Amino acid sequence: MHRLAEAAARELAAAGIEVFVAPALELEGSRDAVGLNRAERAANLAGRLRFVPDGRPPPGCRVVVLDDVLTTGATAAACVLAMRSSGAEVSAVLTLLAAG
């Protein structure tokens, strides 16, 4: 995802749009979510998604969460919550693929 975000940032920069890419969230210790429903996915993420201070976006910038797949929305919701808890306001969630 980070490489994809960097590539998108380069394209946007070429169009004159300033973008800051920061891997601001880290997931530790969750199990594979294949086959889990929304509640199970949320429980699987609980306490395992942490904010990385070095990835803090600059103050006042728009934050877009980039995720690879949207299945139930649990991961996207957890990411938005983690970013908000760190003081960053999320403007949008962008996913590459919707399952289902």
Biopython code that builds the backbone (N, CA, C, O; Angstrom):
import numpy as np
from Bio.PDB.StructureBuilder import StructureBuilder

atoms = [
    (1, "MET", "N", (0.823, -1.180, 0.000)),
    (1, "MET", "CA", (0.000, 0.000, 0.000)),
    (1, "MET", "C", (0.872, 1.250, 0.000)),
    (1, "MET", "O", (0.553, 2.243, -0.653)),
    (2, "HIS", "N", (1.971, 1.186, 0.737)),
    (2, "HIS", "CA", (2.832, 2.363, 0.797)),
    (2, "HIS", "C", (3.399, 2.701, -0.592)),
    (2, "HIS", "O", (3.448, 3.868, -0.980)),
    (3, "ARG", "N", (3.820, 1.684, -1.324)),
    (3, "ARG", "CA", (4.356, 1.940, -2.671)),
    (3, "ARG", "C", (3.281, 2.519, -3.579)),
    (3, "ARG", "O", (3.556, 3.411, -4.382)),
    (4, "LEU", "N", (2.072, 2.021, -3.456)),
    (4, "LEU", "CA", (0.966, 2.537, -4.259)),
    (4, "LEU", "C", (0.676, 3.999, -3.895)),
    (4, "LEU", "O", (0.447, 4.829, -4.775)),
    (5, "ALA", "N", (0.689, 4.299, -2.616)),
    (5, "ALA", "CA", (0.456, 5.672, -2.174)),
    (5, "ALA", "C", (1.554, 6.600, -2.697)),
    (5, "ALA", "O", (1.275, 7.721, -3.124)),
    (6, "GLU", "N", (2.799, 6.129, -2.661)),
    (6, "GLU", "CA", (3.912, 6.939, -3.183)),
    (6, "GLU", "C", (3.741, 7.192, -4.681)),
    (6, "GLU", "O", (3.975, 8.305, -5.152)),
    (7, "ALA", "N", (3.336, 6.169, -5.426)),
    (7, "ALA", "CA", (3.129, 6.330, -6.871)),
    (7, "ALA", "C", (2.002, 7.323, -7.144)),
    (7, "ALA", "O", (2.121, 8.171, -8.028)),
    (8, "ALA", "N", (0.924, 7.219, -6.397)),
    (8, "ALA", "CA", (-0.192, 8.162, -6.561)),
    (8, "ALA", "C", (0.256, 9.582, -6.219)),
    (8, "ALA", "O", (-0.135, 10.539, -6.889)),
    (9, "ALA", "N", (1.071, 9.716, -5.181)),
    (9, "ALA", "CA", (1.566, 11.033, -4.781)),
    (9, "ALA", "C", (2.424, 11.651, -5.878)),
    (9, "ALA", "O", (2.345, 12.854, -6.124)),
    (10, "ARG", "N", (3.240, 10.839, -6.535)),
    (10, "ARG", "CA", (4.062, 11.351, -7.637)),
    (10, "ARG", "C", (3.181, 11.868, -8.780)),
    (10, "ARG", "O", (3.451, 12.923, -9.353)),
    (11, "GLU", "N", (2.133, 11.117, -9.099)),
    (11, "GLU", "CA", (1.224, 11.538, -10.167)),
    (11, "GLU", "C", (0.502, 12.829, -9.789)),
    (11, "GLU", "O", (0.355, 13.732, -10.613)),
    (12, "LEU", "N", (0.063, 12.905, -8.561)),
    (12, "LEU", "CA", (-0.629, 14.114, -8.113)),
    (12, "LEU", "C", (0.318, 15.309, -8.084)),
    (12, "LEU", "O", (-0.069, 16.422, -8.441)),
    (13, "ALA", "N", (1.558, 15.080, -7.659)),
    (13, "ALA", "CA", (2.552, 16.159, -7.641)),
    (13, "ALA", "C", (2.819, 16.674, -9.053)),
    (13, "ALA", "O", (2.993, 17.875, -9.263)),
    (14, "ALA", "N", (2.848, 15.759, -10.012)),
    (14, "ALA", "CA", (3.062, 16.167, -11.413)),
    (14, "ALA", "C", (1.912, 17.047, -11.903)),
    (14, "ALA", "O", (2.081, 17.854, -12.817)),
    (15, "ALA", "N", (0.743, 16.882, -11.284)),
    (15, "ALA", "CA", (-0.419, 17.701, -11.636)),
    (15, "ALA", "C", (-0.507, 18.956, -10.769)),
    (15, "ALA", "O", (-1.483, 19.703, -10.846)),
    (16, "GLY", "N", (0.515, 19.182, -9.943)),
    (16, "GLY", "CA", (0.545, 20.375, -9.107)),
    (16, "GLY", "C", (-0.182, 20.258, -7.787)),
    (16, "GLY", "O", (-0.445, 21.268, -7.135)),
    (17, "ILE", "N", (-0.512, 19.042, -7.378)),
    (17, "ILE", "CA", (-1.214, 18.829, -6.111)),
    (17, "ILE", "C", (-0.211, 18.282, -5.095)),
    (17, "ILE", "O", (0.368, 17.214, -5.290)),
    (18, "GLU", "N", (-0.018, 19.028, -4.014)),
    (18, "GLU", "CA", (0.935, 18.615, -2.989)),
    (18, "GLU", "C", (0.337, 17.498, -2.136)),
    (18, "GLU", "O", (-0.789, 17.598, -1.650)),
    (19, "VAL", "N", (1.116, 16.437, -1.968)),
    (19, "VAL", "CA", (0.654, 15.272, -1.209)),
    (19, "VAL", "C", (1.752, 14.844, -0.246)),
    (19, "VAL", "O", (2.934, 14.847, -0.591)),
    (20, "PHE", "N", (1.355, 14.483, 0.941)),
    (20, "PHE", "CA", (2.263, 13.978, 1.953)),
    (20, "PHE", "C", (1.856, 12.539, 2.238)),
    (20, "PHE", "O", (0.724, 12.297, 2.657)),
    (21, "VAL", "N", (2.745, 11.583, 2.022)),
    (21, "VAL", "CA", (2.434, 10.173, 2.270)),
    (21, "VAL", "C", (3.093, 9.772, 3.580)),
    (21, "VAL", "O", (4.299, 9.933, 3.765)),
    (22, "ALA", "N", (2.281, 9.252, 4.477)),
    (22, "ALA", "CA", (2.812, 8.851, 5.779)),
    (22, "ALA", "C", (2.151, 7.560, 6.232)),
    (22, "ALA", "O", (0.930, 7.497, 6.374)),
    (23, "PRO", "N", (2.957, 6.533, 6.458)),
    (23, "PRO", "CA", (2.381, 5.311, 7.023)),
    (23, "PRO", "C", (2.095, 5.544, 8.507)),
    (23, "PRO", "O", (2.906, 5.202, 9.368)),
    (24, "ALA", "N", (0.940, 6.127, 8.792)),
    (24, "ALA", "CA", (0.614, 6.582, 10.139)),
    (24, "ALA", "C", (-0.006, 5.513, 11.023)),
    (24, "ALA", "O", (-0.156, 5.722, 12.227)),
    (25, "LEU", "N", (-0.370, 4.371, 10.450)),
    (25, "LEU", "CA", (-0.996, 3.317, 11.241)),
    (25, "LEU", "C", (-0.228, 2.014, 11.080)),
    (25, "LEU", "O", (0.304, 1.708, 10.013)),
    (26, "GLU", "N", (-0.186, 1.269, 12.151)),
    (26, "GLU", "CA", (0.498, -0.024, 12.141)),
    (26, "GLU", "C", (-0.408, -1.055, 12.801)),
    (26, "GLU", "O", (-1.006, -0.795, 13.845)),
    (27, "LEU", "N", (-0.501, -2.212, 12.189)),
    (27, "LEU", "CA", (-1.331, -3.302, 12.699)),
    (27, "LEU", "C", (-0.424, -4.395, 13.238)),
    (27, "LEU", "O", (0.468, -4.874, 12.538)),
    (28, "GLU", "N", (-0.653, -4.782, 14.470)),
    (28, "GLU", "CA", (0.170, -5.811, 15.093)),
    (28, "GLU", "C", (-0.690, -6.923, 15.678)),
    (28, "GLU", "O", (-1.623, -6.660, 16.436)),
    (29, "GLY", "N", (-0.376, -8.153, 15.329)),
    (29, "GLY", "CA", (-0.947, -9.306, 16.003)),
    (29, "GLY", "C", (-2.349, -9.735, 15.624)),
    (29, "GLY", "O", (-2.937, -10.551, 16.334)),
    (30, "SER", "N", (-2.904, -9.237, 14.564)),
    (30, "SER", "CA", (-4.240, -9.700, 14.182)),
    (30, "SER", "C", (-4.108, -10.957, 13.338)),
    (30, "SER", "O", (-3.060, -11.238, 12.758)),
    (31, "ARG", "N", (-5.194, -11.698, 13.289)),
    (31, "ARG", "CA", (-5.184, -12.893, 12.451)),
    (31, "ARG", "C", (-5.797, -12.576, 11.102)),
    (31, "ARG", "O", (-6.413, -11.524, 10.928)),
    (32, "ASP", "N", (-5.634, -13.467, 10.156)),
    (32, "ASP", "CA", (-6.226, -13.291, 8.829)),
    (32, "ASP", "C", (-7.732, -13.138, 8.982)),
    (32, "ASP", "O", (-8.364, -13.901, 9.713)),
    (33, "ALA", "N", (-8.304, -12.171, 8.307)),
    (33, "ALA", "CA", (-9.727, -11.855, 8.465)),
    (33, "ALA", "C", (-10.624, -12.570, 7.464)),
    (33, "ALA", "O", (-11.837, -12.361, 7.472)),
    (34, "VAL", "N", (-10.060, -13.404, 6.608)),
    (34, "VAL", "CA", (-10.878, -14.117, 5.618)),
    (34, "VAL", "C", (-11.941, -14.941, 6.340)),
    (34, "VAL", "O", (-11.631, -15.715, 7.246)),
    (35, "GLY", "N", (-13.192, -14.767, 5.930)),
    (35, "GLY", "CA", (-14.298, -15.532, 6.498)),
    (35, "GLY", "C", (-14.922, -14.913, 7.737)),
    (35, "GLY", "O", (-15.921, -15.426, 8.241)),
    (36, "LEU", "N", (-14.358, -13.824, 8.237)),
    (36, "LEU", "CA", (-14.923, -13.186, 9.424)),
    (36, "LEU", "C", (-16.001, -12.187, 9.021)),
    (36, "LEU", "O", (-15.901, -11.532, 7.983)),
    (37, "ASN", "N", (-17.036, -12.079, 9.857)),
    (37, "ASN", "CA", (-18.055, -11.062, 9.599)),
    (37, "ASN", "C", (-17.587, -9.725, 10.169)),
    (37, "ASN", "O", (-16.496, -9.638, 10.733)),
    (38, "ARG", "N", (-18.405, -8.686, 10.026)),
    (38, "ARG", "CA", (-17.989, -7.340, 10.457)),
    (38, "ARG", "C", (-17.633, -7.295, 11.936)),
    (38, "ARG", "O", (-16.596, -6.739, 12.298)),
    (39, "ALA", "N", (-18.461, -7.860, 12.792)),
    (39, "ALA", "CA", (-18.198, -7.837, 14.237)),
    (39, "ALA", "C", (-16.919, -8.601, 14.574)),
    (39, "ALA", "O", (-16.130, -8.165, 15.413)),
    (40, "GLU", "N", (-16.722, -9.728, 13.921)),
    (40, "GLU", "CA", (-15.510, -10.513, 14.167)),
    (40, "GLU", "C", (-14.267, -9.775, 13.668)),
    (40, "GLU", "O", (-13.213, -9.828, 14.302)),
    (41, "ARG", "N", (-14.392, -9.100, 12.550)),
    (41, "ARG", "CA", (-13.261, -8.320, 12.024)),
    (41, "ARG", "C", (-12.934, -7.167, 12.969)),
    (41, "ARG", "O", (-11.763, -6.891, 13.230)),
    (42, "ALA", "N", (-13.950, -6.502, 13.475)),
    (42, "ALA", "CA", (-13.723, -5.399, 14.411)),
    (42, "ALA", "C", (-13.038, -5.912, 15.680)),
    (42, "ALA", "O", (-12.109, -5.283, 16.187)),
    (43, "ALA", "N", (-13.498, -7.050, 16.187)),
    (43, "ALA", "CA", (-12.878, -7.644, 17.379)),
    (43, "ALA", "C", (-11.434, -8.044, 17.097)),
    (43, "ALA", "O", (-10.567, -7.902, 17.960)),
    (44, "ASN", "N", (-11.178, -8.538, 15.907)),
    (44, "ASN", "CA", (-9.834, -8.945, 15.504)),
    (44, "ASN", "C", (-8.874, -7.746, 15.488)),
    (44, "ASN", "O", (-7.679, -7.909, 15.734)),
    (45, "LEU", "N", (-9.388, -6.556, 15.201)),
    (45, "LEU", "CA", (-8.568, -5.354, 15.136)),
    (45, "LEU", "C", (-8.445, -4.630, 16.473)),
    (45, "LEU", "O", (-7.526, -3.836, 16.671)),
    (46, "ALA", "N", (-9.363, -4.902, 17.382)),
    (46, "ALA", "CA", (-9.414, -4.171, 18.652)),
    (46, "ALA", "C", (-8.073, -4.237, 19.389)),
    (46, "ALA", "O", (-7.559, -5.315, 19.690)),
    (47, "GLY", "N", (-7.532, -3.067, 19.664)),
    (47, "GLY", "CA", (-6.291, -2.974, 20.411)),
    (47, "GLY", "C", (-5.044, -3.316, 19.614)),
    (47, "GLY", "O", (-3.946, -3.333, 20.171)),
    (48, "ARG", "N", (-5.185, -3.588, 18.336)),
    (48, "ARG", "CA", (-4.038, -4.005, 17.524)),
    (48, "ARG", "C", (-3.617, -2.969, 16.483)),
    (48, "ARG", "O", (-2.570, -3.109, 15.851)),
    (49, "LEU", "N", (-4.415, -1.955, 16.312)),
    (49, "LEU", "CA", (-4.107, -0.909, 15.347)),
    (49, "LEU", "C", (-3.587, 0.289, 16.132)),
    (49, "LEU", "O", (-4.281, 0.837, 16.987)),
    (50, "ARG", "N", (-2.351, 0.686, 15.825)),
    (50, "ARG", "CA", (-1.786, 1.797, 16.590)),
    (50, "ARG", "C", (-1.296, 2.902, 15.665)),
    (50, "ARG", "O", (-0.894, 2.664, 14.526)),
    (51, "PHE", "N", (-1.344, 4.105, 16.192)),
    (51, "PHE", "CA", (-0.874, 5.276, 15.481)),
    (51, "PHE", "C", (0.645, 5.341, 15.601)),
    (51, "PHE", "O", (1.198, 5.124, 16.679)),
    (52, "VAL", "N", (1.316, 5.639, 14.494)),
    (52, "VAL", "CA", (2.770, 5.777, 14.461)),
    (52, "VAL", "C", (3.085, 7.272, 14.441)),
    (52, "VAL", "O", (2.860, 7.931, 13.426)),
    (53, "PRO", "N", (3.603, 7.818, 15.544)),
    (53, "PRO", "CA", (3.825, 9.270, 15.621)),
    (53, "PRO", "C", (4.689, 9.839, 14.489)),
    (53, "PRO", "O", (4.454, 10.965, 14.051)),
    (54, "ASP", "N", (5.679, 9.086, 14.010)),
    (54, "ASP", "CA", (6.521, 9.581, 12.915)),
    (54, "ASP", "C", (5.733, 9.754, 11.621)),
    (54, "ASP", "O", (6.183, 10.456, 10.715)),
    (55, "GLY", "N", (4.568, 9.127, 11.524)),
    (55, "GLY", "CA", (3.744, 9.239, 10.328)),
    (55, "GLY", "C", (2.668, 10.295, 10.438)),
    (55, "GLY", "O", (1.789, 10.392, 9.582)),
    (56, "ARG", "N", (2.740, 11.102, 11.516)),
    (56, "ARG", "CA", (1.703, 12.126, 11.728)),
    (56, "ARG", "C", (1.654, 13.088, 10.540)),
    (56, "ARG", "O", (2.677, 13.643, 10.139)),
    (57, "PRO", "N", (0.463, 13.277, 9.986)),
    (57, "PRO", "CA", (0.337, 14.234, 8.876)),
    (57, "PRO", "C", (0.544, 15.660, 9.388)),
    (57, "PRO", "O", (0.317, 15.943, 10.564)),
    (58, "PRO", "N", (0.973, 16.547, 8.502)),
    (58, "PRO", "CA", (1.140, 17.952, 8.903)),
    (58, "PRO", "C", (-0.197, 18.527, 9.382)),
    (58, "PRO", "O", (-1.254, 18.139, 8.885)),
    (59, "PRO", "N", (-0.149, 19.442, 10.339)),
    (59, "PRO", "CA", (-1.385, 20.058, 10.849)),
    (59, "PRO", "C", (-2.190, 20.704, 9.727)),
    (59, "PRO", "O", (-1.644, 21.379, 8.854)),
    (60, "GLY", "N", (-3.493, 20.482, 9.773)),
    (60, "GLY", "CA", (-4.390, 21.116, 8.821)),
    (60, "GLY", "C", (-4.496, 20.451, 7.463)),
    (60, "GLY", "O", (-5.276, 20.897, 6.622)),
    (61, "CYS", "N", (-3.726, 19.387, 7.226)),
    (61, "CYS", "CA", (-3.836, 18.758, 5.902)),
    (61, "CYS", "C", (-4.999, 17.772, 5.883)),
    (61, "CYS", "O", (-5.419, 17.267, 6.924)),
    (62, "ARG", "N", (-5.499, 17.512, 4.715)),
    (62, "ARG", "CA", (-6.570, 16.533, 4.543)),
    (62, "ARG", "C", (-5.957, 15.144, 4.586)),
    (62, "ARG", "O", (-4.945, 14.882, 3.936)),
    (63, "VAL", "N", (-6.570, 14.264, 5.348)),
    (63, "VAL", "CA", (-6.072, 12.899, 5.493)),
    (63, "VAL", "C", (-6.981, 11.956, 4.715)),
    (63, "VAL", "O", (-8.203, 11.990, 4.856)),
    (64, "VAL", "N", (-6.369, 11.122, 3.900)),
    (64, "VAL", "CA", (-7.085, 10.089, 3.165)),
    (64, "VAL", "C", (-6.500, 8.749, 3.599)),
    (64, "VAL", "O", (-5.295, 8.526, 3.479)),
    (65, "VAL", "N", (-7.341, 7.872, 4.095)),
    (65, "VAL", "CA", (-6.917, 6.526, 4.462)),
    (65, "VAL", "C", (-6.982, 5.676, 3.203)),
    (65, "VAL", "O", (-8.004, 5.647, 2.516)),
    (66, "LEU", "N", (-5.899, 4.990, 2.906)),
    (66, "LEU", "CA", (-5.831, 4.119, 1.732)),
    (66, "LEU", "C", (-5.831, 2.672, 2.202)),
    (66, "LEU", "O", (-4.989, 2.273, 3.006)),
    (67, "ASP", "N", (-6.778, 1.892, 1.699)),
    (67, "ASP", "CA", (-6.902, 0.485, 2.076)),
    (67, "ASP", "C", (-6.984, -0.357, 0.809)),
    (67, "ASP", "O", (-7.464, 0.110, -0.224)),
    (68, "ASP", "N", (-6.519, -1.583, 0.890)),
    (68, "ASP", "CA", (-6.489, -2.416, -0.313)),
    (68, "ASP", "C", (-7.854, -2.954, -0.697)),
    (68, "ASP", "O", (-8.194, -2.979, -1.880)),
    (69, "VAL", "N", (-8.653, -3.391, 0.289)),
    (69, "VAL", "CA", (-9.931, -4.026, -0.021)),
    (69, "VAL", "C", (-10.980, -3.616, 1.001)),
    (69, "VAL", "O", (-10.689, -3.528, 2.194)),
    (70, "LEU", "N", (-12.181, -3.369, 0.544)),
    (70, "LEU", "CA", (-13.290, -3.084, 1.446)),
    (70, "LEU", "C", (-14.220, -4.294, 1.417)),
    (70, "LEU", "O", (-14.867, -4.578, 0.409)),
    (71, "THR", "N", (-14.269, -4.987, 2.531)),
    (71, "THR", "CA", (-15.131, -6.166, 2.627)),
    (71, "THR", "C", (-16.354, -5.827, 3.476)),
    (71, "THR", "O", (-17.485, -5.844, 2.990)),
    (72, "THR", "N", (-16.111, -5.519, 4.754)),
    (72, "THR", "CA", (-17.219, -5.159, 5.641)),
    (72, "THR", "C", (-17.136, -3.711, 6.109)),
    (72, "THR", "O", (-18.101, -3.172, 6.651)),
    (73, "GLY", "N", (-15.987, -3.088, 5.900)),
    (73, "GLY", "CA", (-15.778, -1.721, 6.365)),
    (73, "GLY", "C", (-15.166, -1.640, 7.747)),
    (73, "GLY", "O", (-14.874, -0.543, 8.224)),
    (74, "ALA", "N", (-14.963, -2.770, 8.403)),
    (74, "ALA", "CA", (-14.423, -2.774, 9.764)),
    (74, "ALA", "C", (-13.008, -2.204, 9.821)),
    (74, "ALA", "O", (-12.690, -1.432, 10.725)),
    (75, "THR", "N", (-12.163, -2.573, 8.875)),
    (75, "THR", "CA", (-10.787, -2.066, 8.881)),
    (75, "THR", "C", (-10.775, -0.572, 8.616)),
    (75, "THR", "O", (-10.080, 0.171, 9.310)),
    (76, "ALA", "N", (-11.527, -0.120, 7.631)),
    (76, "ALA", "CA", (-11.580, 1.309, 7.322)),
    (76, "ALA", "C", (-12.086, 2.095, 8.531)),
    (76, "ALA", "O", (-11.537, 3.146, 8.862)),
    (77, "ALA", "N", (-13.115, 1.596, 9.180)),
    (77, "ALA", "CA", (-13.663, 2.267, 10.364)),
    (77, "ALA", "C", (-12.631, 2.322, 11.487)),
    (77, "ALA", "O", (-12.498, 3.345, 12.158)),
    (78, "ALA", "N", (-11.905, 1.234, 11.694)),
    (78, "ALA", "CA", (-10.880, 1.194, 12.736)),
    (78, "ALA", "C", (-9.743, 2.170, 12.417)),
    (78, "ALA", "O", (-9.206, 2.812, 13.319)),
    (79, "CYS", "N", (-9.382, 2.282, 11.152)),
    (79, "CYS", "CA", (-8.333, 3.217, 10.749)),
    (79, "CYS", "C", (-8.763, 4.657, 10.980)),
    (79, "CYS", "O", (-7.989, 5.466, 11.492)),
    (80, "VAL", "N", (-9.988, 4.976, 10.608)),
    (80, "VAL", "CA", (-10.507, 6.335, 10.819)),
    (80, "VAL", "C", (-10.523, 6.649, 12.310)),
    (80, "VAL", "O", (-10.114, 7.738, 12.714)),
    (81, "LEU", "N", (-10.984, 5.722, 13.124)),
    (81, "LEU", "CA", (-11.022, 5.923, 14.573)),
    (81, "LEU", "C", (-9.618, 6.139, 15.134)),
    (81, "LEU", "O", (-9.416, 7.027, 15.962)),
    (82, "ALA", "N", (-8.653, 5.343, 14.696)),
    (82, "ALA", "CA", (-7.271, 5.488, 15.179)),
    (82, "ALA", "C", (-6.695, 6.838, 14.774)),
    (82, "ALA", "O", (-6.004, 7.479, 15.566)),
    (83, "MET", "N", (-6.970, 7.274, 13.554)),
    (83, "MET", "CA", (-6.468, 8.573, 13.112)),
    (83, "MET", "C", (-7.127, 9.700, 13.908)),
    (83, "MET", "O", (-6.450, 10.637, 14.333)),
    (84, "ARG", "N", (-8.417, 9.615, 14.109)),
    (84, "ARG", "CA", (-9.120, 10.646, 14.882)),
    (84, "ARG", "C", (-8.619, 10.679, 16.324)),
    (84, "ARG", "O", (-8.471, 11.750, 16.913)),
    (85, "SER", "N", (-8.363, 9.513, 16.879)),
    (85, "SER", "CA", (-7.858, 9.438, 18.253)),
    (85, "SER", "C", (-6.496, 10.091, 18.387)),
    (85, "SER", "O", (-6.119, 10.541, 19.469)),
    (86, "SER", "N", (-5.755, 10.143, 17.285)),
    (86, "SER", "CA", (-4.429, 10.771, 17.297)),
    (86, "SER", "C", (-4.516, 12.267, 17.031)),
    (86, "SER", "O", (-3.509, 12.972, 17.093)),
    (87, "GLY", "N", (-5.715, 12.752, 16.737)),
    (87, "GLY", "CA", (-5.895, 14.169, 16.483)),
    (87, "GLY", "C", (-5.995, 14.543, 15.013)),
    (87, "GLY", "O", (-6.174, 15.717, 14.686)),
    (88, "ALA", "N", (-5.885, 13.571, 14.126)),
    (88, "ALA", "CA", (-5.989, 13.842, 12.688)),
    (88, "ALA", "C", (-7.430, 13.628, 12.237)),
    (88, "ALA", "O", (-8.083, 12.671, 12.652)),
    (89, "GLU", "N", (-7.913, 14.513, 11.398)),
    (89, "GLU", "CA", (-9.271, 14.374, 10.866)),
    (89, "GLU", "C", (-9.195, 13.742, 9.482)),
    (89, "GLU", "O", (-8.488, 14.235, 8.603)),
    (90, "VAL", "N", (-9.917, 12.662, 9.299)),
    (90, "VAL", "CA", (-9.909, 11.937, 8.026)),
    (90, "VAL", "C", (-10.967, 12.526, 7.099)),
    (90, "VAL", "O", (-12.136, 12.641, 7.465)),
    (91, "SER", "N", (-10.539, 12.899, 5.891)),
    (91, "SER", "CA", (-11.446, 13.470, 4.904)),
    (91, "SER", "C", (-12.126, 12.398, 4.063)),
    (91, "SER", "O", (-13.267, 12.562, 3.630)),
    (92, "ALA", "N", (-11.400, 11.283, 3.835)),
    (92, "ALA", "CA", (-11.935, 10.234, 2.960)),
    (92, "ALA", "C", (-11.216, 8.921, 3.213)),
    (92, "ALA", "O", (-10.121, 8.886, 3.775)),
    (93, "VAL", "N", (-11.856, 7.848, 2.787)),
    (93, "VAL", "CA", (-11.247, 6.520, 2.765)),
    (93, "VAL", "C", (-11.289, 6.067, 1.314)),
    (93, "VAL", "O", (-12.340, 6.075, 0.673)),
    (94, "LEU", "N", (-10.139, 5.677, 0.815)),
    (94, "LEU", "CA", (-10.029, 5.217, -0.572)),
    (94, "LEU", "C", (-9.645, 3.743, -0.554)),
    (94, "LEU", "O", (-8.657, 3.355, 0.071)),
    (95, "THR", "N", (-10.433, 2.932, -1.241)),
    (95, "THR", "CA", (-10.112, 1.512, -1.347)),
    (95, "THR", "C", (-9.943, 1.148, -2.815)),
    (95, "THR", "O", (-10.529, 1.768, -3.702)),
    (96, "LEU", "N", (-9.130, 0.131, -3.042)),
    (96, "LEU", "CA", (-8.834, -0.279, -4.400)),
    (96, "LEU", "C", (-9.826, -1.294, -4.927)),
    (96, "LEU", "O", (-10.048, -1.378, -6.135)),
    (97, "LEU", "N", (-10.424, -2.066, -4.032)),
    (97, "LEU", "CA", (-11.310, -3.141, -4.445)),
    (97, "LEU", "C", (-12.406, -3.304, -3.404)),
    (97, "LEU", "O", (-12.142, -3.263, -2.202)),
    (98, "ALA", "N", (-13.624, -3.485, -3.863)),
    (98, "ALA", "CA", (-14.735, -3.788, -2.968)),
    (98, "ALA", "C", (-15.113, -5.248, -3.165)),
    (98, "ALA", "O", (-15.374, -5.681, -4.287)),
    (99, "ALA", "N", (-15.143, -6.004, -2.079)),
    (99, "ALA", "CA", (-15.512, -7.410, -2.142)),
    (99, "ALA", "C", (-17.012, -7.558, -1.983)),
    (99, "ALA", "O", (-17.657, -6.762, -1.301)),
    (100, "GLY", "N", (-17.563, -8.583, -2.618)),
    (100, "GLY", "CA", (-18.973, -8.860, -2.417)),
    (100, "GLY", "C", (-19.791, -8.418, -3.488)),
    (100, "GLY", "O", (-21.009, -8.590, -3.446)),
]
sb = StructureBuilder()
sb.init_structure("model")
sb.init_model(0)
sb.init_chain("A")
sb.init_seg("    ")
for serial, (resi, resn, name, xyz) in enumerate(atoms, 1):
    if name == "N":
        sb.init_residue(resn, " ", resi, " ")
    sb.init_atom(name, np.array(xyz, "f"), 0.0, 1.0, " ", f" {name:<3s}", serial, name[0])
structure = sb.get_structure()
